[in-house]
């Protein structure tokens, strides 16, 4: 009967929408907003700072401050599942992100802008690990690795394509639409959430550790605030000293709380595994270098080559396209053995090489291939690192710590991104006086203002080049640590030794033997 046919078609349509691949599309759309936002404001910053009546130093908060709040929001995700079912939590987090976008879009001063950005960051931090939880529950075991690889690809592309999207919006729609674009994307996400997501039964639910989360969040904020504002207030000022002191008090208070509380947000047990500690250091240095570069390159292109925002974004996009290698590399990387250590060591080496290649980048002419080729190498390095993190977490921790290990690495990535943005801006400011100390000995000084302008122009070139060099060295340090892990075969040795069967004894040799 026709009614029966319609019923069958409705059931088939429902099953199609609730298939694992549609769940993947939904969470990719949902997480593309917070991930692209980490870098979308790295282009066209001049228009944004002028509209907000701020200066370039305050503009660091647009990217660095946002990454900080993403890191603070990440540990909330799994804990909030004790209060809300997955689909409800995903809906609430998306609505919170859209609300932050509206606040930022209509802001006229930096405090209002950062209020919206902080709400966006915390909501985005909830969405990222929640998406992994939903994918894990939706995909059957034989297809789960493929689904997670494609999710990793989408995440990497969103971060790298952020400047491209931001540049197009700044030049062709106005900078406020870098925030406004989230509204149609958010409504599309909400529609797909209702059609595709189910309230799966979540295993391993944890109590909400409010004191631990507050100690972590407040200590991170005080540290970043002191680093951000050190130049403005003076590194020796009482105000900055108090911020550092409060950071230390909160930081050590968290460790005390984690030792006393039975289920802290970041268990101290994680750091009893040397391989995981080594991976954390590699991930931190890698993130500092990557986010520092993504902050510097658009500024360099706009400052010296007079690129418009969309032109700088399109050049950066070339590196993002290379990241399409992620699914191919992911199928080659095993969760055991030395291969993940090899790929992350080579990948971080490529990241360092891509930064160091800009040390002598000329400023008087635009060398297309000298800018493009390192960017392609950067994309290859990003792909190799991206596919290595999760296998290394699995090879350095026991299975009961896999989830919290991945959450910790994601948090470290965004904290490193915050530090990378802060350091890149500090080096731009602080390296100029280093160059200007040679001014009195320079024959270019001359008379009038022409010589002075030349000196200042060269000092900016020097500060950019040295900044790229420093970011490259940081990535090469990560590569050296990863290569050390490879040489020592750290991964296979980190799991606890097998329990010996009852009645067996380990041979001991006495002097008499």
C-alpha positions, -999 to +999 in steps of 0.1 A: +000+000+000+012+036-006+011+043+032+034+014+038+058+026+010+059+060+025+066+045+059+095+024+045+109+054+027+107+074+059+126+047+078+152+044+051+157+082+052+160+082+089+186+054+088+205+073+061+206+105+082+217+085+113+245+066+095+280+070+108+290+090+077+263+116+083+274+118+119+309+125+106+296+153+084+277+168+113+306+169+137+330+182+110+306+211+103+303+217+141+340+217+148+351+236+117+338+268+133+360+268+165+390+254+147+390+279+118+385+306+144+419+299+159+436+314+128+409+333+108+418+366+124+455+363+116+448+382+084+433+417+080+442+425+116+448+461+107+411+466+099+400+447+131+422+467+154+412+500+139+375+492+142+379+481+178+400+512+187+429+490+198+466+485+189+485+455+174+496+443+208+460+440+221+452+421+189+472+392+202+442+384+224+420+378+193+440+346+185+461+338+215+433+345+240+408+325+220+431+295+219+435+298+257+397+296+263+395+266+239+421+248+260+401+257+292+369+243+276+383+210+264+383+192+298+347+201+304+333+180+275+334+145+290+325+157+325+293+175+313+280+143+299+272+133+334+245+161+333+234+162+296+229+135+270+253+138+240+229+154+215+217+179+241+252+189+250+262+193+214+232+215+208+239+237+238+276+240+230+268+250+194+242+276+206+268+290+231+293+293+202+268+311+181+260+335+210+297+343+213+298+350+176+269+375+178+286+393+207+319+395+189+303+405+156+286+435+173+315+445+195+330+480+192+358+477+217+383+450+226+367+440+260+333+433+242+351+414+215+370+392+240+338+385+259+324+369+228+357+352+219+359+337+254+324+322+251+333+309+216+365+293+229+349+275+259+320+262+237+345+252+209+366+234+235+335+213+245+326+205+209+360+191+199+364+160+223+326+155+223+328+150+185+354+123+190+331+106+216+302+107+191+322+093+163+336+065+185+301+055+195+286+057+159+312+039+138+316+001+140+350-010+151+361-020+116+354+015+102+362+036+132+398+043+123+388+056+089+362+078+104+386+093+129+412+098+102+388+118+081+378+138+112+416+145+118+418+156+081+389+180+085+404+195+117+438+201+102+422+217+071+400+239+092+430+253+112+451+259+080+422+273+059+412+297+087+434+325+072+420+318+037+384+321+049+392+351+071+410+369+043+381+365+019+356+377+044+377+407+055+382+419+019+348+411+004+323+412+032+339+431+061+358+418+091+326+414+112+315+386+090+345+365+102+322+361+132+289+364+113+297+334+091+292+312+121+255+319+122+244+301+090+270+273+097+256+270+133+220+267+121+230+241+096+248+222+124+218+224+147+196+210+120+220+181+113+223+174+150+186+168+153+186+146+122+217+126+127+229+124+163+215+099+188+219+099+226+243+070+228+250+054+262+284+069+272+307+046+291+332+058+317+312+088+329+331+109+354+321+132+382+323+170+375+356+182+390+347+219+395+376+228+418+401+211+396+387+227+364+387+262+380+423+258+393+434+247+359+415+275+340+424+303+364+461+293+366+463+292+328+446+326+325+470+343+349+500+328+331+489+339+297+478+374+309+512+380+325+529+369+293+506+389+271+507+422+291+543+420+303+556+445+278+527+470+284+530+471+322+567+462+324+582+428+332+594+441+366+561+458+375+543+447+407+512+439+386+529+414+364+547+399+394+514+393+411+500+376+380+529+353+379+526+347+417+489+339+414+497+315+385+522+296+406+498+294+436+469+281+414+492+258+395+506+240+425+472+241+442+459+220+412+486+194+418+477+192+454+440+189+446+448+162+419+467+142+444+438+143+469+408+140+446+400+105+433+391+116+398+408+149+387+404+163+352+440+155+344+452+126+365+487+128+377+492+092+367+495+103+331+528+119+338+542+087+354+547+073+318+579+087+303+568+083+267+536+103+273+557+131+290+580+131+260+551+132+236+536+161+256+568+181+252+569+174+215+533+185+210+539+217+230+569+228+210+552+218+177+521+238+186+542+269+196+560+267+162+529+261+141+507+288+157+536+312+158+541+308+120+504+311+112+505+344+132+537+357+115+533+348+078+501+368+070+516+398+088+548+395+068+530+392+035+508+422+043+536+443+057+563+439+031+546+426-001+515+446+004+492+416+001+455+421+007+440+399+033+425+374+008+458+372-011+477+362+020+450+337+029+451+321-005+489+316-003+486+300+031+459+277+016+485+259-005+500+243+026+465+233+037+459+214+004+490+192+010+473+181+043+450+160+021+478+134+026+465+127+061+442+097+052+470+081+031+496+086+059+472+075+085+467+041+069+505+036+070+510+045+106+507+016+130+497+020+166+527-001+176+564-001+169+586+028+158+567+041+129+546+068+147+579+081+164+595+082+129+566+101+113+564+127+141+601+132+141+602+137+103+570+158+104+583+182+131+616+184+112+597+196+081+579+222+102+612+235+114+627+235+080+597+254+066+602+282+092+640+284+089+636+287+051+622+322+057+652+335+075+666+353+045+633+360+027+638+392+007+615+421+014+622+443-017+607+418-042+581+390-039+599+357-045+570+334-054+587+300-051+607+310-021+575+316-003+554+288-018+578+258-015+584+261+023+546+264+027+541+231+009+568+215+031+549+229+061+517+212+049+535+178+046+549+183+081+515+191+095+500+160+080+527+137+093+524+151+129+486+150+128+485+112+121+511+104+148+496+119+179+468+094+186+488+063+178+516+075+202+490+081+229+479+045+225+514+032+225+525+051+256+495+046+279+474+017+290+440+014+274+421+028+304+439+061+299+435+065+261+406+089+263+420+113+289+454+110+272+440+123+239+421+151+257+453+161+274+472+163+241+444+184+226+446+208+256+484+210+252+480+218+215+459+249+222+479+260+252+510+258+229+491+277+203+485+305+228+521+306+238+532+306+201+511+336+193+523+355+224+560+347+217+558+355+180+545+390+188+570+396+216+599+386+194+587+410+167+587+439+192+619+429+211+641+421+182+638+456+166+658+472+195+685+445+190+689+456+154+687+493+163+716+490+187+738+490+155+723+522+142+751+546+154+776+525+134+755+522+103+764+543+072+727+542+063+717+567+091+725+597+070+708+631+074+672+639+077+644+613+079+653+591+049+681+573+067+660+568+098+632+553+077+656+529+060+670+518+094+635+511+108+625+493+076+655+470+079+649+465+116+614+452+108+628+428+082+654+416+107+628+410+134+606+390+111+634+369+097+647+361+132+612+354+145+608+327+117+642+313+127+633+310+164+600+293+155+619+269+133+644+261+160+615+253+184+601+229+159+635+213+153+638+209+191+605+189+190+620+169+161+651+161+182+629+149+211+609+127+188+640+112+172+653+105+207+620+086+214+626+067+182+661+057+191+652+046+226+622+026+214+602+045+241+568+035+229+569-003+234+586+000+268+560+022+285+532-002+292+534-018+326+552-051+326+530-082+324+519-097+356+538-129+364+518-161+370+513-171+406+541-193+419+567-180+395+598-163+408+623-141+391+658-156+391+682-138+414+720-143+413+738-142+446+776-136+448+780-174+454+765-181+419 
